[in-house]
């Protein structure tokens, strides 16, 4: 009959709506998706979205306070033709992802124009995360070799320069500050 039987506190915290605001699916659709076109989009996809068990879908929901939130929804059909819908507010995560992409773009723009060699290794120093393009120009060796074998960074260093470099590398791995000129 389209009745919404219950909304929990988390639903109200996320959307601002109480059960009295959305007593039916129709009331929910009108409030959550006030734009006719977007509501039609949601309705057009919902049947397919809930027919696949465990499928997560993202919809932009209009909240009671006027804000729009990006919600992850997962529905489960019960044996008596009722439905349970779980939702998770992804708005903050989406913003963090967007901010992270922006920072990564700025980092790459700087890294690709600086004429200094630097690299980023993983928690395990045997895993190379990033090598600046200047590596090839300055060291005359392909960046790909460091990704394949991070230990190759020391190959071009003169034998007499290796002891202080190795000592500095050991200090760096121990979390100490270090500088080596050679």
Biotite code that builds the C-alpha atoms (Angstrom):
import biotite.structure as struc

atoms = struc.array([
    struc.Atom([0.000, 0.000, 0.000], chain_id="A", res_id=1, res_name="UNK", atom_name="CA", element="C"),
    struc.Atom([3.073, 2.270, -0.012], chain_id="A", res_id=2, res_name="UNK", atom_name="CA", element="C"),
    struc.Atom([3.083, 2.936, 3.729], chain_id="A", res_id=3, res_name="UNK", atom_name="CA", element="C"),
    struc.Atom([6.424, 3.520, 5.415], chain_id="A", res_id=4, res_name="UNK", atom_name="CA", element="C"),
    struc.Atom([6.156, 1.596, 8.670], chain_id="A", res_id=5, res_name="UNK", atom_name="CA", element="C"),
    struc.Atom([9.160, 2.957, 10.529], chain_id="A", res_id=6, res_name="UNK", atom_name="CA", element="C"),
    struc.Atom([12.121, 5.310, 10.248], chain_id="A", res_id=7, res_name="UNK", atom_name="CA", element="C"),
    struc.Atom([14.889, 5.135, 12.822], chain_id="A", res_id=8, res_name="UNK", atom_name="CA", element="C"),
    struc.Atom([16.862, 7.907, 14.531], chain_id="A", res_id=9, res_name="UNK", atom_name="CA", element="C"),
    struc.Atom([19.739, 7.560, 12.070], chain_id="A", res_id=10, res_name="UNK", atom_name="CA", element="C"),
    struc.Atom([17.345, 8.226, 9.168], chain_id="A", res_id=11, res_name="UNK", atom_name="CA", element="C"),
    struc.Atom([16.094, 11.366, 10.900], chain_id="A", res_id=12, res_name="UNK", atom_name="CA", element="C"),
    struc.Atom([19.636, 12.468, 11.728], chain_id="A", res_id=13, res_name="UNK", atom_name="CA", element="C"),
    struc.Atom([20.716, 12.069, 8.088], chain_id="A", res_id=14, res_name="UNK", atom_name="CA", element="C"),
    struc.Atom([17.647, 13.498, 6.349], chain_id="A", res_id=15, res_name="UNK", atom_name="CA", element="C"),
    struc.Atom([15.933, 15.561, 9.031], chain_id="A", res_id=16, res_name="UNK", atom_name="CA", element="C"),
    struc.Atom([12.628, 13.851, 8.257], chain_id="A", res_id=17, res_name="UNK", atom_name="CA", element="C"),
    struc.Atom([10.494, 12.274, 10.969], chain_id="A", res_id=18, res_name="UNK", atom_name="CA", element="C"),
    struc.Atom([8.082, 9.458, 10.213], chain_id="A", res_id=19, res_name="UNK", atom_name="CA", element="C"),
    struc.Atom([5.223, 11.988, 10.226], chain_id="A", res_id=20, res_name="UNK", atom_name="CA", element="C"),
    struc.Atom([6.968, 13.860, 7.353], chain_id="A", res_id=21, res_name="UNK", atom_name="CA", element="C"),
    struc.Atom([7.208, 10.747, 5.169], chain_id="A", res_id=22, res_name="UNK", atom_name="CA", element="C"),
    struc.Atom([4.408, 8.340, 6.133], chain_id="A", res_id=23, res_name="UNK", atom_name="CA", element="C"),
    struc.Atom([4.252, 6.925, 2.598], chain_id="A", res_id=24, res_name="UNK", atom_name="CA", element="C"),
    struc.Atom([6.652, 6.157, -0.223], chain_id="A", res_id=25, res_name="UNK", atom_name="CA", element="C"),
    struc.Atom([4.914, 8.846, -2.293], chain_id="A", res_id=26, res_name="UNK", atom_name="CA", element="C"),
    struc.Atom([5.523, 11.442, 0.452], chain_id="A", res_id=27, res_name="UNK", atom_name="CA", element="C"),
    struc.Atom([9.176, 10.353, 0.643], chain_id="A", res_id=28, res_name="UNK", atom_name="CA", element="C"),
    struc.Atom([9.604, 10.630, -3.104], chain_id="A", res_id=29, res_name="UNK", atom_name="CA", element="C"),
    struc.Atom([8.070, 14.114, -3.185], chain_id="A", res_id=30, res_name="UNK", atom_name="CA", element="C"),
    struc.Atom([10.257, 15.390, -0.341], chain_id="A", res_id=31, res_name="UNK", atom_name="CA", element="C"),
    struc.Atom([13.512, 13.582, -1.097], chain_id="A", res_id=32, res_name="UNK", atom_name="CA", element="C"),
    struc.Atom([13.382, 14.179, -4.849], chain_id="A", res_id=33, res_name="UNK", atom_name="CA", element="C"),
    struc.Atom([11.493, 17.455, -5.407], chain_id="A", res_id=34, res_name="UNK", atom_name="CA", element="C"),
    struc.Atom([12.841, 17.812, -8.948], chain_id="A", res_id=35, res_name="UNK", atom_name="CA", element="C"),
    struc.Atom([10.393, 15.990, -11.241], chain_id="A", res_id=36, res_name="UNK", atom_name="CA", element="C"),
    struc.Atom([13.110, 14.911, -13.663], chain_id="A", res_id=37, res_name="UNK", atom_name="CA", element="C"),
    struc.Atom([15.403, 13.519, -10.984], chain_id="A", res_id=38, res_name="UNK", atom_name="CA", element="C"),
    struc.Atom([12.491, 11.807, -9.237], chain_id="A", res_id=39, res_name="UNK", atom_name="CA", element="C"),
    struc.Atom([11.614, 10.115, -12.539], chain_id="A", res_id=40, res_name="UNK", atom_name="CA", element="C"),
    struc.Atom([15.256, 9.029, -12.866], chain_id="A", res_id=41, res_name="UNK", atom_name="CA", element="C"),
    struc.Atom([15.219, 7.531, -9.343], chain_id="A", res_id=42, res_name="UNK", atom_name="CA", element="C"),
    struc.Atom([11.923, 5.739, -9.938], chain_id="A", res_id=43, res_name="UNK", atom_name="CA", element="C"),
    struc.Atom([13.141, 4.463, -13.304], chain_id="A", res_id=44, res_name="UNK", atom_name="CA", element="C"),
    struc.Atom([16.208, 2.904, -11.696], chain_id="A", res_id=45, res_name="UNK", atom_name="CA", element="C"),
    struc.Atom([14.861, 1.858, -8.300], chain_id="A", res_id=46, res_name="UNK", atom_name="CA", element="C"),
    struc.Atom([13.148, -1.369, -9.402], chain_id="A", res_id=47, res_name="UNK", atom_name="CA", element="C"),
    struc.Atom([16.341, -2.611, -11.035], chain_id="A", res_id=48, res_name="UNK", atom_name="CA", element="C"),
    struc.Atom([18.471, -1.348, -8.149], chain_id="A", res_id=49, res_name="UNK", atom_name="CA", element="C"),
    struc.Atom([16.511, -3.280, -5.499], chain_id="A", res_id=50, res_name="UNK", atom_name="CA", element="C"),
    struc.Atom([16.191, -6.419, -7.608], chain_id="A", res_id=51, res_name="UNK", atom_name="CA", element="C"),
    struc.Atom([19.891, -7.183, -7.190], chain_id="A", res_id=52, res_name="UNK", atom_name="CA", element="C"),
    struc.Atom([20.569, -8.317, -3.595], chain_id="A", res_id=53, res_name="UNK", atom_name="CA", element="C"),
    struc.Atom([23.301, -6.319, -1.867], chain_id="A", res_id=54, res_name="UNK", atom_name="CA", element="C"),
    struc.Atom([23.523, -3.707, -4.617], chain_id="A", res_id=55, res_name="UNK", atom_name="CA", element="C"),
    struc.Atom([24.629, -0.286, -3.409], chain_id="A", res_id=56, res_name="UNK", atom_name="CA", element="C"),
    struc.Atom([23.267, 2.752, -5.208], chain_id="A", res_id=57, res_name="UNK", atom_name="CA", element="C"),
    struc.Atom([23.939, 6.440, -4.804], chain_id="A", res_id=58, res_name="UNK", atom_name="CA", element="C"),
    struc.Atom([21.213, 9.064, -4.938], chain_id="A", res_id=59, res_name="UNK", atom_name="CA", element="C"),
    struc.Atom([21.177, 12.756, -4.170], chain_id="A", res_id=60, res_name="UNK", atom_name="CA", element="C"),
    struc.Atom([18.491, 13.320, -1.515], chain_id="A", res_id=61, res_name="UNK", atom_name="CA", element="C"),
    struc.Atom([16.906, 16.648, -0.621], chain_id="A", res_id=62, res_name="UNK", atom_name="CA", element="C"),
    struc.Atom([16.842, 16.921, 3.169], chain_id="A", res_id=63, res_name="UNK", atom_name="CA", element="C"),
    struc.Atom([14.344, 18.690, 5.392], chain_id="A", res_id=64, res_name="UNK", atom_name="CA", element="C"),
    struc.Atom([16.775, 21.555, 6.083], chain_id="A", res_id=65, res_name="UNK", atom_name="CA", element="C"),
    struc.Atom([17.108, 22.213, 2.335], chain_id="A", res_id=66, res_name="UNK", atom_name="CA", element="C"),
    struc.Atom([20.524, 20.610, 1.947], chain_id="A", res_id=67, res_name="UNK", atom_name="CA", element="C"),
    struc.Atom([21.188, 17.948, -0.662], chain_id="A", res_id=68, res_name="UNK", atom_name="CA", element="C"),
    struc.Atom([23.134, 14.905, 0.458], chain_id="A", res_id=69, res_name="UNK", atom_name="CA", element="C"),
    struc.Atom([24.739, 12.100, -1.474], chain_id="A", res_id=70, res_name="UNK", atom_name="CA", element="C"),
    struc.Atom([23.417, 8.905, 0.090], chain_id="A", res_id=71, res_name="UNK", atom_name="CA", element="C"),
    struc.Atom([24.404, 5.319, -0.428], chain_id="A", res_id=72, res_name="UNK", atom_name="CA", element="C"),
    struc.Atom([21.253, 3.184, -0.330], chain_id="A", res_id=73, res_name="UNK", atom_name="CA", element="C"),
    struc.Atom([20.885, -0.558, -0.087], chain_id="A", res_id=74, res_name="UNK", atom_name="CA", element="C"),
    struc.Atom([17.486, -2.216, -0.122], chain_id="A", res_id=75, res_name="UNK", atom_name="CA", element="C"),
    struc.Atom([16.488, -5.717, 0.872], chain_id="A", res_id=76, res_name="UNK", atom_name="CA", element="C"),
    struc.Atom([13.176, -7.256, -0.126], chain_id="A", res_id=77, res_name="UNK", atom_name="CA", element="C"),
    struc.Atom([11.609, -9.308, 2.623], chain_id="A", res_id=78, res_name="UNK", atom_name="CA", element="C"),
    struc.Atom([9.586, -12.465, 2.002], chain_id="A", res_id=79, res_name="UNK", atom_name="CA", element="C"),
    struc.Atom([6.299, -10.676, 2.778], chain_id="A", res_id=80, res_name="UNK", atom_name="CA", element="C"),
    struc.Atom([6.948, -8.054, 0.054], chain_id="A", res_id=81, res_name="UNK", atom_name="CA", element="C"),
    struc.Atom([8.072, -5.445, 2.534], chain_id="A", res_id=82, res_name="UNK", atom_name="CA", element="C"),
    struc.Atom([11.382, -3.687, 2.050], chain_id="A", res_id=83, res_name="UNK", atom_name="CA", element="C"),
    struc.Atom([14.124, -2.563, 4.396], chain_id="A", res_id=84, res_name="UNK", atom_name="CA", element="C"),
    struc.Atom([16.291, 0.287, 3.138], chain_id="A", res_id=85, res_name="UNK", atom_name="CA", element="C"),
    struc.Atom([19.606, 1.192, 4.735], chain_id="A", res_id=86, res_name="UNK", atom_name="CA", element="C"),
    struc.Atom([21.299, 4.478, 3.978], chain_id="A", res_id=87, res_name="UNK", atom_name="CA", element="C"),
    struc.Atom([24.666, 5.991, 4.624], chain_id="A", res_id=88, res_name="UNK", atom_name="CA", element="C"),
    struc.Atom([25.504, 9.670, 4.173], chain_id="A", res_id=89, res_name="UNK", atom_name="CA", element="C"),
    struc.Atom([28.393, 9.801, 1.734], chain_id="A", res_id=90, res_name="UNK", atom_name="CA", element="C"),
    struc.Atom([28.458, 13.610, 1.404], chain_id="A", res_id=91, res_name="UNK", atom_name="CA", element="C"),
    struc.Atom([31.546, 14.091, 3.584], chain_id="A", res_id=92, res_name="UNK", atom_name="CA", element="C"),
    struc.Atom([33.347, 11.197, 1.928], chain_id="A", res_id=93, res_name="UNK", atom_name="CA", element="C"),
    struc.Atom([32.550, 12.582, -1.527], chain_id="A", res_id=94, res_name="UNK", atom_name="CA", element="C"),
    struc.Atom([33.930, 15.962, -0.447], chain_id="A", res_id=95, res_name="UNK", atom_name="CA", element="C"),
    struc.Atom([37.072, 14.328, 0.945], chain_id="A", res_id=96, res_name="UNK", atom_name="CA", element="C"),
    struc.Atom([37.498, 12.400, -2.328], chain_id="A", res_id=97, res_name="UNK", atom_name="CA", element="C"),
    struc.Atom([37.097, 15.616, -4.311], chain_id="A", res_id=98, res_name="UNK", atom_name="CA", element="C"),
    struc.Atom([39.587, 17.447, -2.070], chain_id="A", res_id=99, res_name="UNK", atom_name="CA", element="C"),
    struc.Atom([42.035, 14.547, -2.367], chain_id="A", res_id=100, res_name="UNK", atom_name="CA", element="C"),
    struc.Atom([41.803, 14.583, -6.180], chain_id="A", res_id=101, res_name="UNK", atom_name="CA", element="C"),
    struc.Atom([42.500, 18.323, -6.135], chain_id="A", res_id=102, res_name="UNK", atom_name="CA", element="C"),
    struc.Atom([45.544, 17.895, -3.879], chain_id="A", res_id=103, res_name="UNK", atom_name="CA", element="C"),
    struc.Atom([46.823, 15.034, -6.053], chain_id="A", res_id=104, res_name="UNK", atom_name="CA", element="C"),
    struc.Atom([46.445, 17.199, -9.173], chain_id="A", res_id=105, res_name="UNK", atom_name="CA", element="C"),
    struc.Atom([48.398, 20.036, -7.536], chain_id="A", res_id=106, res_name="UNK", atom_name="CA", element="C"),
    struc.Atom([51.053, 17.608, -6.329], chain_id="A", res_id=107, res_name="UNK", atom_name="CA", element="C"),
    struc.Atom([51.466, 16.156, -9.825], chain_id="A", res_id=108, res_name="UNK", atom_name="CA", element="C"),
    struc.Atom([51.628, 19.631, -11.391], chain_id="A", res_id=109, res_name="UNK", atom_name="CA", element="C"),
    struc.Atom([54.461, 20.567, -9.014], chain_id="A", res_id=110, res_name="UNK", atom_name="CA", element="C"),
    struc.Atom([56.211, 17.191, -9.170], chain_id="A", res_id=111, res_name="UNK", atom_name="CA", element="C"),
    struc.Atom([56.259, 17.150, -12.945], chain_id="A", res_id=112, res_name="UNK", atom_name="CA", element="C"),
    struc.Atom([57.779, 20.614, -13.255], chain_id="A", res_id=113, res_name="UNK", atom_name="CA", element="C"),
    struc.Atom([60.367, 20.612, -10.440], chain_id="A", res_id=114, res_name="UNK", atom_name="CA", element="C"),
    struc.Atom([63.886, 19.747, -11.545], chain_id="A", res_id=115, res_name="UNK", atom_name="CA", element="C"),
    struc.Atom([64.640, 17.886, -8.328], chain_id="A", res_id=116, res_name="UNK", atom_name="CA", element="C"),
    struc.Atom([64.528, 14.132, -7.798], chain_id="A", res_id=117, res_name="UNK", atom_name="CA", element="C"),
    struc.Atom([62.269, 12.902, -5.070], chain_id="A", res_id=118, res_name="UNK", atom_name="CA", element="C"),
    struc.Atom([60.338, 9.756, -4.436], chain_id="A", res_id=119, res_name="UNK", atom_name="CA", element="C"),
    struc.Atom([57.741, 8.420, -2.082], chain_id="A", res_id=120, res_name="UNK", atom_name="CA", element="C"),
    struc.Atom([57.970, 4.885, -0.835], chain_id="A", res_id=121, res_name="UNK", atom_name="CA", element="C"),
    struc.Atom([55.369, 2.857, 1.006], chain_id="A", res_id=122, res_name="UNK", atom_name="CA", element="C"),
    struc.Atom([55.498, 1.819, 4.642], chain_id="A", res_id=123, res_name="UNK", atom_name="CA", element="C"),
    struc.Atom([57.701, -0.949, 3.338], chain_id="A", res_id=124, res_name="UNK", atom_name="CA", element="C"),
    struc.Atom([60.651, 0.886, 1.734], chain_id="A", res_id=125, res_name="UNK", atom_name="CA", element="C"),
    struc.Atom([60.775, -1.870, -0.866], chain_id="A", res_id=126, res_name="UNK", atom_name="CA", element="C"),
    struc.Atom([57.552, -0.495, -2.374], chain_id="A", res_id=127, res_name="UNK", atom_name="CA", element="C"),
    struc.Atom([57.921, 2.641, -4.473], chain_id="A", res_id=128, res_name="UNK", atom_name="CA", element="C"),
    struc.Atom([54.751, 4.775, -4.570], chain_id="A", res_id=129, res_name="UNK", atom_name="CA", element="C"),
    struc.Atom([55.989, 7.700, -6.691], chain_id="A", res_id=130, res_name="UNK", atom_name="CA", element="C"),
    struc.Atom([59.150, 8.849, -8.460], chain_id="A", res_id=131, res_name="UNK", atom_name="CA", element="C"),
    struc.Atom([59.440, 12.351, -9.899], chain_id="A", res_id=132, res_name="UNK", atom_name="CA", element="C"),
    struc.Atom([60.029, 12.600, -13.646], chain_id="A", res_id=133, res_name="UNK", atom_name="CA", element="C"),
    struc.Atom([63.282, 14.500, -12.980], chain_id="A", res_id=134, res_name="UNK", atom_name="CA", element="C"),
    struc.Atom([64.818, 11.152, -11.969], chain_id="A", res_id=135, res_name="UNK", atom_name="CA", element="C"),
    struc.Atom([65.292, 10.195, -15.609], chain_id="A", res_id=136, res_name="UNK", atom_name="CA", element="C"),
    struc.Atom([66.816, 13.540, -16.615], chain_id="A", res_id=137, res_name="UNK", atom_name="CA", element="C"),
    struc.Atom([69.187, 13.798, -13.649], chain_id="A", res_id=138, res_name="UNK", atom_name="CA", element="C"),
    struc.Atom([70.140, 10.156, -13.082], chain_id="A", res_id=139, res_name="UNK", atom_name="CA", element="C"),
    struc.Atom([69.833, 9.056, -16.707], chain_id="A", res_id=140, res_name="UNK", atom_name="CA", element="C"),
    struc.Atom([67.873, 5.961, -15.731], chain_id="A", res_id=141, res_name="UNK", atom_name="CA", element="C"),
    struc.Atom([64.235, 5.021, -16.385], chain_id="A", res_id=142, res_name="UNK", atom_name="CA", element="C"),
    struc.Atom([61.710, 5.687, -13.617], chain_id="A", res_id=143, res_name="UNK", atom_name="CA", element="C"),
    struc.Atom([60.167, 2.257, -14.259], chain_id="A", res_id=144, res_name="UNK", atom_name="CA", element="C"),
    struc.Atom([63.273, 0.549, -12.878], chain_id="A", res_id=145, res_name="UNK", atom_name="CA", element="C"),
    struc.Atom([62.615, 2.066, -9.438], chain_id="A", res_id=146, res_name="UNK", atom_name="CA", element="C"),
    struc.Atom([59.035, 0.869, -9.496], chain_id="A", res_id=147, res_name="UNK", atom_name="CA", element="C"),
    struc.Atom([60.253, -2.631, -10.362], chain_id="A", res_id=148, res_name="UNK", atom_name="CA", element="C"),
    struc.Atom([63.186, -2.606, -7.935], chain_id="A", res_id=149, res_name="UNK", atom_name="CA", element="C"),
    struc.Atom([63.311, 0.296, -5.451], chain_id="A", res_id=150, res_name="UNK", atom_name="CA", element="C"),
    struc.Atom([66.848, -0.694, -4.430], chain_id="A", res_id=151, res_name="UNK", atom_name="CA", element="C"),
    struc.Atom([68.072, 0.590, -7.800], chain_id="A", res_id=152, res_name="UNK", atom_name="CA", element="C"),
    struc.Atom([68.041, 4.190, -6.531], chain_id="A", res_id=153, res_name="UNK", atom_name="CA", element="C"),
    struc.Atom([71.575, 3.773, -5.195], chain_id="A", res_id=154, res_name="UNK", atom_name="CA", element="C"),
    struc.Atom([73.125, 2.154, -8.287], chain_id="A", res_id=155, res_name="UNK", atom_name="CA", element="C"),
    struc.Atom([74.284, 5.430, -9.925], chain_id="A", res_id=156, res_name="UNK", atom_name="CA", element="C"),
    struc.Atom([75.873, 6.734, -6.694], chain_id="A", res_id=157, res_name="UNK", atom_name="CA", element="C"),
    struc.Atom([79.677, 6.704, -6.714], chain_id="A", res_id=158, res_name="UNK", atom_name="CA", element="C"),
    struc.Atom([81.241, 4.093, -4.437], chain_id="A", res_id=159, res_name="UNK", atom_name="CA", element="C"),
    struc.Atom([82.928, 6.736, -2.249], chain_id="A", res_id=160, res_name="UNK", atom_name="CA", element="C"),
    struc.Atom([79.552, 8.480, -1.699], chain_id="A", res_id=161, res_name="UNK", atom_name="CA", element="C"),
    struc.Atom([77.659, 5.328, -0.696], chain_id="A", res_id=162, res_name="UNK", atom_name="CA", element="C"),
    struc.Atom([78.600, 5.132, 3.035], chain_id="A", res_id=163, res_name="UNK", atom_name="CA", element="C"),
    struc.Atom([77.125, 8.545, 4.004], chain_id="A", res_id=164, res_name="UNK", atom_name="CA", element="C"),
    struc.Atom([74.122, 7.939, 1.738], chain_id="A", res_id=165, res_name="UNK", atom_name="CA", element="C"),
    struc.Atom([73.484, 4.515, 3.279], chain_id="A", res_id=166, res_name="UNK", atom_name="CA", element="C"),
    struc.Atom([73.801, 6.017, 6.776], chain_id="A", res_id=167, res_name="UNK", atom_name="CA", element="C"),
    struc.Atom([71.345, 8.787, 5.882], chain_id="A", res_id=168, res_name="UNK", atom_name="CA", element="C"),
    struc.Atom([68.938, 6.244, 4.389], chain_id="A", res_id=169, res_name="UNK", atom_name="CA", element="C"),
    struc.Atom([69.076, 4.203, 7.611], chain_id="A", res_id=170, res_name="UNK", atom_name="CA", element="C"),
    struc.Atom([68.337, 7.352, 9.639], chain_id="A", res_id=171, res_name="UNK", atom_name="CA", element="C"),
    struc.Atom([65.453, 8.202, 7.329], chain_id="A", res_id=172, res_name="UNK", atom_name="CA", element="C"),
    struc.Atom([63.957, 4.735, 7.782], chain_id="A", res_id=173, res_name="UNK", atom_name="CA", element="C"),
    struc.Atom([64.243, 5.238, 11.548], chain_id="A", res_id=174, res_name="UNK", atom_name="CA", element="C"),
    struc.Atom([62.249, 8.470, 11.202], chain_id="A", res_id=175, res_name="UNK", atom_name="CA", element="C"),
    struc.Atom([65.159, 10.833, 11.791], chain_id="A", res_id=176, res_name="UNK", atom_name="CA", element="C"),
    struc.Atom([65.818, 13.973, 9.772], chain_id="A", res_id=177, res_name="UNK", atom_name="CA", element="C"),
    struc.Atom([68.792, 13.812, 7.441], chain_id="A", res_id=178, res_name="UNK", atom_name="CA", element="C"),
    struc.Atom([70.613, 15.666, 4.710], chain_id="A", res_id=179, res_name="UNK", atom_name="CA", element="C"),
    struc.Atom([73.349, 14.353, 2.462], chain_id="A", res_id=180, res_name="UNK", atom_name="CA", element="C"),
    struc.Atom([75.317, 16.386, -0.050], chain_id="A", res_id=181, res_name="UNK", atom_name="CA", element="C"),
    struc.Atom([77.423, 14.522, -2.584], chain_id="A", res_id=182, res_name="UNK", atom_name="CA", element="C"),
])
